[in-house]
Amino acid sequence: SSGPTVSLPELRSLLASGRARLFDVRSREEAAAGTIPGALNIPVSELESALQMEPAAFQALYSAEKPKLDDENLVFFCQMGRRGFQATQLAQSLGYTGARNYAGAYQEWSEKAG
């Protein structure tokens, strides 16, 4: 199975084939200034409660479908990598086996792909 860390080339491949869901765990202000296309912004401070919500409550709050525990390639990222790593560990601890960290984070994405 895939390791918990995602590289930029792998992320590009996953996104091109529609096989990843992206979660931007930076603040709303950071995400509003620019994010990876298609990412859902859930600040790391509210991620634990978000991932434990009823699906209907999650949908109402985030206007997106709640990830399922067995979904593959739930990719978390932040600005530099630290919060994304924390978010990935948190999601894994809650049973999201496909939680992964895009370690290059938005900094790498904006430099190389943006």
Beta strands, then each sheet from edge to edge (+ up, - down):
strand 1: 5-6
strand 2: 21-24
strand 3: 40-41
strand 4: 74-77
strand 5: 99-102
sheet 1: 1+ 5+ 4+ 2+ 3+
end
